[in-house]
Amino acid sequence: MNPPGPLVVAETRGRYHIVNMHHRLTQATREVLRHAPLSLRALAEDAEVSHALLAYIQSGKRAATPEVVERLAMALERLAG
């Protein structure tokens, strides 16, 4: 079994919860991929990551890592120019 990854404390409506940071990153990344102005393959190429990895993240088969999120953010910033 894989370790749960880094845990962080999050507040929701005055209640505190321990959540898995990778799960949050993955959820946010999936949302970005849904609304990206490029195809998955073009975004992967610009971010210098595998398009298969992005497809796995999008389908929920893999978790996003901070490195992948950073690469996607930099690619999207370049597009926004």
Secondary structure, 3 states (H helix, E strand, C coil): CCCCCCEEEEEECCEEEEEEHHHHHHHHHHHHHHHCCCCHHHHHHHHCCCHHHHHHHHHCCCCCCHHHHHHHHHHHHHHHC
